[in-house]
């Protein structure tokens, strides 16, 4: 809703399982109803909508590489050259000192380790570093380019921009 309110010319289609639709309808303000619509879709199935950008918020971190790759490949039918995939995901800001030792602020390192363990135990998944994201996109399709990663200082969540070169 924040995107729709901020960008009045933007058309948004929220895709999720059919069971989510009643909650979606209850949440969308009437004044945005013509620009923010719902479409039932399973992200393991081929993407039926061709769009300029696809925004996935905390989707892929719930899945092991095998299934995350399947989700990304399912987007291919809807992608055209120059299309963007924007992820809002945890992105471990791994930094190394001059001796090759990982250095993070202790609270961030503890939080990322805890999140990583939770994902492993609950979903057989993991939190990914920038390199992990790059490798994941390369495995999904060679036409994906990891173009930009923005991680706020002191945060574990980031925005990851991927460009499709079809």
C-alpha positions as CSV (number, residue, x, y, z in Angstrom):
1,X,0.0,0.0,0.0
2,X,2.9,2.3,0.7
3,X,4.2,1.9,-2.8
4,X,0.8,2.6,-4.3
5,X,0.3,5.7,-2.2
6,X,3.8,7.0,-3.0
7,X,3.7,6.3,-6.7
8,X,0.2,7.2,-8.1
9,X,1.0,5.9,-11.6
10,X,2.1,2.5,-10.4
11,X,-0.2,-0.5,-11.0
12,X,0.4,-3.4,-8.5
13,X,-0.7,-7.0,-8.7
14,X,-0.4,-8.9,-5.5
15,X,0.0,-12.6,-6.1
16,X,-0.5,-15.2,-3.5
17,X,-2.4,-18.4,-2.8
18,X,-6.2,-18.2,-3.2
19,X,-6.7,-18.5,0.6
20,X,-5.1,-15.1,1.1
21,X,-7.5,-13.2,-1.0
22,X,-10.1,-12.4,1.7
23,X,-7.5,-10.8,3.9
24,X,-6.1,-8.9,0.9
25,X,-9.6,-7.5,0.1
26,X,-10.1,-6.4,3.7
27,X,-6.8,-4.6,3.8
28,X,-6.8,-2.6,0.5
29,X,-8.3,0.9,0.9
30,X,-11.1,1.6,-1.6
31,X,-9.2,4.5,-3.2
32,X,-6.4,2.1,-4.2
33,X,-8.7,-0.7,-5.4
34,X,-8.3,0.1,-9.1
35,X,-4.5,0.1,-8.9
36,X,-3.8,-2.6,-6.4
37,X,-5.3,-5.9,-7.4
38,X,-5.1,-9.6,-6.3
39,X,-4.3,-12.6,-8.4
40,X,-4.2,-16.1,-7.2
41,X,-0.9,-17.7,-8.0
42,X,1.4,-20.4,-6.8
43,X,5.0,-19.1,-7.2
44,X,6.1,-22.6,-8.2
45,X,4.0,-22.4,-11.3
46,X,4.9,-20.4,-14.4
47,X,4.4,-16.6,-14.0
48,X,1.3,-15.6,-16.0
49,X,1.9,-11.8,-15.7
50,X,4.4,-10.0,-17.8
51,X,5.7,-7.0,-15.8
52,X,8.5,-4.5,-15.6
53,X,9.4,-5.5,-12.0
54,X,8.6,-8.3,-9.6
55,X,9.0,-7.6,-5.8
56,X,9.4,-10.6,-3.5
57,X,9.5,-9.8,0.2
58,X,11.0,-12.4,2.5
59,X,10.1,-15.3,0.1
60,X,13.3,-17.0,-0.9
61,X,14.9,-17.1,2.5
62,X,12.3,-19.7,3.5
63,X,13.5,-22.1,0.8
64,X,16.6,-24.2,0.2
65,X,18.5,-23.3,-3.0
66,X,16.8,-26.1,-4.9
67,X,13.3,-24.6,-4.3
68,X,14.5,-20.9,-4.5
69,X,15.9,-21.7,-7.9
70,X,12.6,-23.3,-8.9
71,X,10.7,-20.1,-7.8
72,X,13.1,-17.9,-9.8
73,X,12.8,-20.1,-12.9
74,X,9.0,-19.9,-12.6
75,X,9.3,-16.2,-13.2
76,X,11.0,-16.7,-16.6
77,X,7.7,-16.7,-18.6
78,X,6.8,-13.3,-17.4
79,X,10.3,-11.7,-17.8
80,X,11.4,-9.6,-20.7
81,X,14.7,-8.0,-21.3
82,X,15.4,-5.4,-18.7
83,X,12.8,-6.6,-16.2
84,X,13.8,-6.3,-12.6
85,X,13.4,-8.7,-9.7
86,X,13.6,-6.8,-6.4
87,X,14.0,-8.9,-3.3
88,X,13.6,-7.6,0.3
89,X,15.6,-10.3,2.1
90,X,18.1,-10.8,4.9
91,X,21.5,-10.4,3.3
92,X,24.3,-11.1,5.6
93,X,26.7,-8.2,5.4
94,X,29.8,-10.3,5.6
95,X,33.0,-8.3,5.9
96,X,36.5,-9.5,6.4
97,X,39.5,-7.8,7.9
98,X,43.0,-7.7,6.4
99,X,43.7,-11.2,7.9
100,X,40.6,-12.7,6.2
101,X,38.7,-13.0,9.4
102,X,35.0,-12.3,9.3
103,X,34.2,-9.1,11.2
104,X,30.6,-7.9,11.9
105,X,29.2,-5.9,14.8
106,X,28.5,-8.6,17.5
107,X,24.8,-7.9,17.7
108,X,24.4,-8.2,13.9
109,X,26.5,-11.4,13.8
110,X,24.5,-12.9,16.6
111,X,21.2,-12.0,15.0
112,X,22.3,-13.4,11.6
113,X,23.5,-16.6,13.2
114,X,20.3,-17.0,15.1
115,X,18.2,-16.3,11.9
116,X,20.3,-18.7,9.9
117,X,19.9,-21.5,12.5
118,X,16.1,-20.9,12.6
119,X,15.8,-21.1,8.8
120,X,17.9,-24.3,8.8
121,X,15.8,-26.0,11.5
122,X,12.4,-24.8,10.4
123,X,12.7,-24.7,6.6
124,X,15.9,-26.5,5.6
125,X,16.9,-23.1,4.3
126,X,19.5,-20.5,5.1
127,X,20.1,-16.8,5.3
128,X,22.3,-15.8,2.3
129,X,25.3,-13.5,1.9
130,X,25.7,-11.3,-1.2
131,X,27.9,-14.0,-2.7
132,X,25.2,-16.7,-1.9
133,X,22.6,-14.5,-3.7
134,X,24.8,-14.0,-6.7
135,X,25.5,-17.8,-6.9
136,X,21.7,-18.6,-6.5
137,X,20.8,-16.3,-9.4
138,X,23.6,-17.7,-11.6
139,X,22.3,-21.2,-10.9
140,X,18.7,-20.2,-11.7
141,X,19.5,-18.7,-15.1
142,X,22.6,-17.2,-16.7
143,X,20.6,-14.2,-17.9
144,X,20.1,-13.0,-14.3
145,X,22.5,-10.2,-13.3
146,X,22.8,-9.2,-9.6
147,X,22.9,-5.5,-10.2
148,X,22.7,-3.9,-6.8
149,X,22.5,-4.7,-3.1
150,X,21.5,-2.1,-0.5
151,X,21.9,-3.0,3.1
152,X,21.2,-0.3,5.7
153,X,24.1,0.2,8.1
154,X,23.5,-1.9,11.2
155,X,20.7,-3.9,9.5
156,X,20.5,-7.4,8.3
157,X,17.7,-6.8,5.7
158,X,18.5,-5.4,2.3
159,X,17.1,-4.8,-1.1
160,X,18.6,-6.9,-3.9
161,X,18.1,-5.8,-7.5
162,X,18.4,-8.4,-10.2
163,X,18.1,-7.5,-14.0
164,X,17.0,-10.0,-16.5
165,X,18.9,-10.0,-19.8
166,X,16.7,-12.1,-22.1
